[in-house]
Amino acid sequence: MGSFSLWHWIIVLIIVVLVFGTKKLRNVGKDLGGAVHDFKQGLNEGTDNAAKKDEVIEHQKDEDKKA
């Protein structure tokens, strides 16, 4: 009873489709995919901004040495 068989998952899927409908499930899928995409893009921008920030700090240190 620890794991469900394939038939259990098929029945659950049919019930979910009957309750919510395919249009609503499609919209939920698009929204979830968009949220994941935006999250990944935000993570990439965050690392890019951190790298730029470090470069600016290192550049300022070099200017201080010259002065």
C-alpha positions, 0 to 999 in steps of 0.5 A: 500500500506504500506506492500506488499502481498505474491504475490508481494514478490514471483514476486520479488523473481522470477525476482531476480532469473531470473536476477542473476541465482541460481549459483550466488545467492548461491555464494552470500549466501555462502560469506555472511554466511562466512562473518557473521561467521568470524565477530562473531568469531572476536567478540569472539576473541576480548572479549577473548583478552580483558579478557586476557589483564585484567588478565595480568594487575591484575597479574602485580599489584599483583607482584608490591604489593609483591616487 
